[in-house]
Amino acid sequence: MNKSRRFIETVLTAGLFLSLLSCGSDGGPSSPYVPVPDDEEKTWQELLADDPSYPPNVYLTEFIEWSPGLVGLSRQNPDYSDSEGRPLAELTLDALGPPEGSGAATSGNGKTCPVGINGWAVWKFDPDYVIVDGPGNDFITFTKTFAWGRAADSLCNELAFVEVSEDGTTWYELDPAKISYDTNPQPETDNDNYVYANVSGLHGNAPTWANFRTDVQAEELSDVNGTMKWIDVVGVSVSRYFSPDDDYLGGIAFDLADFISKDDSSPWPAGGKMRYLKIIDSSDILDGQDYAKDWCLGANLMSAMGINTEPSGGS
């Protein structure tokens, strides 16, 4: 796939020997670049441009449109919302570029875009590349979330539906048969029990470990005295030089073969070239989400990354 070709071309051009860390090793990658304290103040564009050894992954690079929902009353302040209680338009840019995760214990400092309760937003991937239906999953969406006590059934987030498009006009949704979640029969009541074990096919159902600024301790789900929790994988970290096929990146991976047309339920076209991504928050998704709680921001998107990609050919 293109991901491998792009990496090889970068190595040949730069004349560097790179050793990208794949999770499962506790060593770091060989790189001529040494991060400095000022790096944390740089934008993702500046940091990646300064480091020629960073893998050329494919991310969202353009915000297209949205219909923002309202955020919870306690989040309606100048940091998150306008005077009407809707997420600030400038936050849509926070979904561009690579993720800045921190694992299950904390939501960290990584930027993310909330779409508001019952809101939606559309972004576009790097115009030089398209995402295609290849072996396995084809793209990943990342969210900013954490789990109380690292417990899988205490994940603090809002879930979302995902749609994809070639042209930004004709949309494909994940086949409903691939989506499952429990419901809160009384959504107006306080739902303290976040049960996420039965969720599939929705954005936002996992923390993010991938972080382009720093290495992050790898974690995995394990049974701890009858409770599924994210625990450290001893001696393993997710390198800041991560690539889409690394383990422990977090986020939710999707296969284009699982998407069908919203117009006529036809499958994702053979040879289809995905360019656009839509994230849709909905109060119909009730598992773990109590929309009576005033701290809800609605679903958020930290980043999205292609797995199977190829050059767009300027189209």
C-alpha positions as CSV (number, residue, x, y, z in Angstrom):
1,M,0.0,0.0,0.0
2,N,1.0,3.6,-0.4
3,K,1.9,4.0,3.3
4,S,4.9,1.7,2.8
5,R,5.9,3.4,-0.5
6,R,5.7,6.8,1.1
7,F,7.9,5.8,3.9
8,I,10.5,4.2,1.7
9,E,10.6,7.3,-0.6
10,T,11.1,9.5,2.5
11,V,14.0,7.4,3.7
12,L,15.7,7.5,0.3
13,T,15.3,11.2,-0.1
14,A,16.5,12.1,3.3
15,G,19.3,9.5,3.2
16,L,18.5,8.4,6.7
17,F,18.3,5.1,8.3
18,L,15.2,5.0,10.5
19,S,14.1,2.6,13.0
20,L,10.5,3.3,13.8
21,L,9.4,1.8,17.1
22,S,6.6,-0.7,16.9
23,C,4.9,-1.3,20.2
24,G,6.4,-4.4,21.7
25,S,9.8,-2.9,22.1
26,D,11.0,-0.6,24.9
27,G,13.6,1.0,22.8
28,G,13.3,4.3,20.9
29,P,13.6,5.0,17.2
30,S,16.9,6.2,15.7
31,S,16.4,9.8,14.6
32,P,18.7,12.8,13.9
33,Y,16.0,14.9,15.6
34,V,16.1,15.5,19.4
35,P,12.9,17.1,20.8
36,V,13.5,20.2,22.8
37,P,11.3,21.9,25.4
38,D,10.0,24.5,22.9
39,D,8.5,21.7,20.9
40,E,5.4,21.6,23.1
41,E,4.6,25.1,21.9
42,K,4.9,24.2,18.2
43,T,1.9,23.4,16.0
44,W,1.7,19.9,14.6
45,Q,2.7,21.3,11.2
46,E,5.8,23.0,12.6
47,L,6.9,20.0,14.6
48,L,6.4,17.5,11.8
49,A,8.2,19.8,9.3
50,D,11.1,20.2,11.7
51,D,11.5,16.4,12.1
52,P,12.3,14.7,8.8
53,S,12.2,11.2,10.4
54,Y,8.5,11.5,11.4
55,P,6.5,8.9,9.4
56,P,4.3,10.4,6.6
57,N,1.0,9.3,8.0
58,V,-2.2,10.6,6.3
59,Y,-4.4,12.8,8.5
60,L,-7.3,15.3,8.2
61,T,-6.0,18.6,6.9
62,E,-9.2,20.6,6.2
63,F,-12.4,21.4,8.0
64,I,-15.4,21.6,5.7
65,E,-18.7,22.2,7.5
66,W,-20.7,21.5,10.6
67,S,-24.0,21.9,12.4
68,P,-22.9,22.3,16.0
69,G,-25.2,21.2,18.8
70,L,-25.4,22.7,22.3
71,V,-22.9,21.8,25.0
72,G,-23.9,21.2,28.6
73,L,-24.7,24.2,30.8
74,S,-21.5,23.9,32.9
75,R,-19.4,23.8,29.7
76,Q,-21.0,26.9,28.3
77,N,-18.1,29.4,28.7
78,P,-15.7,31.2,26.4
79,D,-13.3,28.3,26.4
80,Y,-15.8,26.0,24.7
81,S,-18.8,27.8,23.4
82,D,-20.3,30.9,21.9
83,S,-23.1,33.0,23.5
84,E,-25.7,30.4,22.4
85,G,-23.9,27.5,24.0
86,R,-22.6,26.0,20.8
87,P,-18.9,24.9,20.4
88,L,-16.6,27.6,19.1
89,A,-16.0,27.4,15.3
90,E,-12.2,27.6,15.8
91,L,-12.3,24.3,17.7
92,T,-13.0,22.5,14.4
93,L,-9.3,23.0,13.5
94,D,-8.3,20.9,16.6
95,A,-9.2,17.7,14.8
96,L,-6.6,18.3,12.1
97,G,-3.3,16.6,12.1
98,P,-2.0,13.7,14.3
99,P,-3.5,12.7,17.7
100,E,-2.1,13.8,21.0
101,G,-3.3,11.1,23.3
102,S,-2.4,10.3,26.9
103,G,-4.0,6.9,27.6
104,A,-6.8,5.7,29.8
105,A,-5.9,7.5,33.1
106,T,-6.3,11.1,31.9
107,S,-7.7,13.0,29.0
108,G,-4.4,14.9,28.7
109,N,-3.7,18.2,27.0
110,G,-4.3,17.1,23.5
111,K,-6.6,19.3,21.4
112,T,-10.0,18.0,20.2
113,C,-13.1,19.3,18.6
114,P,-16.5,18.8,20.4
115,V,-19.5,18.9,18.0
116,G,-22.1,19.5,20.7
117,I,-25.1,17.4,21.7
118,N,-26.8,16.3,18.5
119,G,-24.3,18.2,16.4
120,W,-22.2,16.9,13.4
121,A,-19.1,18.0,11.5
122,V,-17.3,17.2,8.3
123,W,-13.5,17.2,7.7
124,K,-11.3,16.3,4.7
125,F,-8.2,14.2,4.5
126,D,-4.8,15.3,3.0
127,P,-5.7,16.1,-0.6
128,D,-2.6,14.4,-1.9
129,Y,-3.9,11.0,-0.7
130,V,-7.1,9.0,-0.6
131,I,-8.2,6.2,1.7
132,V,-9.1,2.9,0.0
133,D,-10.7,-0.4,0.9
134,G,-7.6,-2.5,1.5
135,P,-6.7,-5.5,3.7
136,G,-8.3,-5.2,7.2
137,N,-9.3,-1.8,8.6
138,D,-8.8,1.3,6.5
139,F,-8.9,4.3,8.9
140,I,-8.9,5.2,12.6
141,T,-10.8,7.9,14.5
142,F,-9.4,9.1,17.8
143,T,-11.1,10.8,20.7
144,K,-10.1,12.6,23.9
145,T,-11.4,10.6,26.8
146,F,-10.4,8.8,30.0
147,A,-11.7,6.0,32.2
148,W,-12.6,6.5,35.8
149,G,-10.2,4.2,37.7
150,R,-9.1,3.0,34.2
151,A,-12.2,0.8,34.2
152,A,-13.7,-0.1,30.7
153,D,-17.2,0.4,32.0
154,S,-16.4,3.9,33.3
155,L,-15.2,5.5,30.1
156,C,-16.0,9.3,30.2
157,N,-17.0,10.2,26.7
158,E,-19.8,10.7,24.2
159,L,-20.2,8.2,21.3
160,A,-20.9,9.1,17.7
161,F,-21.9,7.7,14.3
162,V,-19.3,7.8,11.5
163,E,-20.0,8.5,7.8
164,V,-17.6,8.6,4.9
165,S,-17.7,10.1,1.4
166,E,-15.7,10.3,-1.8
167,D,-17.0,13.7,-2.9
168,G,-18.6,15.3,0.3
169,T,-22.0,14.9,-1.2
170,T,-22.9,11.2,-1.4
171,W,-22.5,9.7,2.1
172,Y,-22.0,6.1,3.3
173,E,-22.9,5.1,6.8
174,L,-21.6,2.1,8.7
175,D,-24.0,-0.8,8.1
176,P,-26.4,-0.8,11.1
177,A,-25.8,-4.5,11.5
178,K,-22.2,-3.6,12.5
179,I,-23.4,-1.2,15.2
180,S,-24.5,-2.2,18.7
181,Y,-25.0,-0.4,22.0
182,D,-27.1,-0.7,25.1
183,T,-29.7,1.9,25.8
184,N,-30.7,3.8,28.9
185,P,-34.5,3.4,29.0
186,Q,-34.8,6.6,31.1
187,P,-32.3,9.1,29.6
188,E,-33.6,11.9,31.7
189,T,-32.3,10.1,34.8
190,D,-28.7,10.0,36.0
191,N,-26.9,7.1,34.4
192,D,-23.9,6.5,36.6
193,N,-23.1,3.1,35.1
194,Y,-21.0,3.5,31.9
195,V,-21.3,0.1,30.2
196,Y,-19.2,0.1,27.1
197,A,-18.4,-3.6,26.7
198,N,-21.4,-4.0,24.4
199,V,-20.6,-1.1,22.1
200,S,-19.3,-1.6,18.5
201,G,-19.2,0.4,15.3
202,L,-19.2,3.8,17.0
203,H,-16.6,6.5,17.3
204,G,-15.3,7.4,20.7
205,N,-15.3,4.0,22.5
206,A,-11.6,3.9,23.4
207,P,-8.9,6.2,24.8
208,T,-6.0,7.4,22.6
209,W,-2.4,6.5,23.2
210,A,-0.9,7.7,20.0
211,N,0.8,11.1,20.5
212,F,3.0,12.8,18.0
213,R,4.8,14.9,20.6
214,T,5.9,12.2,23.1
215,D,6.1,8.5,23.8
216,V,3.1,7.2,25.8
217,Q,3.0,4.2,28.1
218,A,1.1,1.4,26.3
219,E,-2.0,-0.1,28.0
220,E,-4.3,-3.0,27.4
221,L,-7.6,-4.3,28.8
222,S,-7.3,-6.9,31.4
223,D,-9.5,-8.6,34.0
224,V,-8.6,-7.1,37.4
225,N,-10.7,-8.8,40.1
226,G,-13.7,-9.2,37.9
227,T,-13.4,-5.7,36.4
228,M,-12.0,-5.0,32.9
229,K,-9.4,-2.3,33.3
230,W,-6.7,-0.8,31.1
231,I,-3.3,-1.7,32.7
232,D,0.2,-0.9,31.7
233,V,2.0,-3.2,29.2
234,V,5.3,-3.7,31.0
235,G,8.2,-2.3,29.1
236,V,6.1,-1.2,26.1
237,S,5.4,2.4,25.0
238,V,3.8,3.9,21.9
239,S,6.5,5.9,20.2
240,R,5.8,9.4,19.0
241,Y,7.0,7.9,15.6
242,F,4.0,5.7,15.5
243,S,2.5,4.4,12.2
244,P,-1.0,3.1,11.5
245,D,-0.1,-0.6,11.9
246,D,1.4,-0.2,15.4
247,D,-0.3,-1.8,18.3
248,Y,-1.9,0.1,21.3
249,L,-2.6,3.3,19.3
250,G,-6.2,3.5,20.7
251,G,-9.1,5.0,18.8
252,I,-11.6,3.0,16.8
253,A,-10.6,1.4,13.4
254,F,-13.1,1.2,10.6
255,D,-13.3,-1.0,7.4
256,L,-14.8,0.7,4.3
257,A,-16.2,-2.6,3.3
258,D,-18.6,-2.2,6.2
259,F,-20.2,1.0,4.9
260,I,-23.3,1.3,2.8
261,S,-25.0,4.1,0.9
262,K,-27.5,6.2,2.9
263,D,-29.5,6.6,-0.3
264,D,-30.0,3.0,-1.4
265,S,-28.0,0.8,1.0
266,S,-25.6,-0.2,-1.8
267,P,-22.1,-1.2,-0.6
268,W,-19.0,1.0,-0.6
269,P,-18.0,1.0,-4.3
270,A,-15.2,-1.1,-5.5
271,G,-12.2,1.2,-6.0
272,G,-13.9,3.9,-4.0
273,K,-11.6,6.7,-2.8
274,M,-12.6,8.1,0.6
275,R,-11.7,11.8,1.2
276,Y,-14.3,13.0,3.7
277,L,-15.2,12.1,7.2
278,K,-18.4,13.0,9.2
279,I,-18.8,12.6,12.9
280,I,-22.4,12.7,14.2
281,D,-23.4,13.0,17.8
282,S,-26.9,11.8,18.6
283,S,-28.9,11.6,21.8
284,D,-30.3,8.3,20.3
285,I,-27.0,6.8,21.4
286,L,-27.7,6.4,25.1
287,D,-25.1,3.9,26.3
288,G,-23.0,5.6,28.9
289,Q,-24.3,9.0,27.9
290,D,-26.6,10.9,30.1
291,Y,-27.7,13.9,28.2
292,A,-29.2,15.3,31.4
293,K,-25.7,15.9,32.7
294,D,-24.7,19.5,32.2
295,W,-21.0,18.7,31.5
296,C,-21.6,17.0,28.2
297,L,-19.8,18.5,25.2
298,G,-21.2,16.0,22.7
299,A,-18.9,13.7,20.7
300,N,-15.4,15.0,20.1
301,L,-12.8,14.2,17.4
302,M,-9.1,14.5,18.2
303,S,-7.8,13.1,15.0
304,A,-8.4,10.6,12.1
305,M,-5.7,8.7,10.3
306,G,-5.6,6.6,7.2
307,I,-4.4,3.0,7.2
308,N,-4.8,2.0,3.6
309,T,-4.0,5.0,1.5
310,E,-2.8,5.8,-2.0
311,P,-1.9,9.0,-3.9
312,S,-4.9,10.9,-5.1
313,G,-3.3,11.7,-8.4
314,G,-4.3,15.3,-8.1
315,S,-8.0,14.4,-8.3
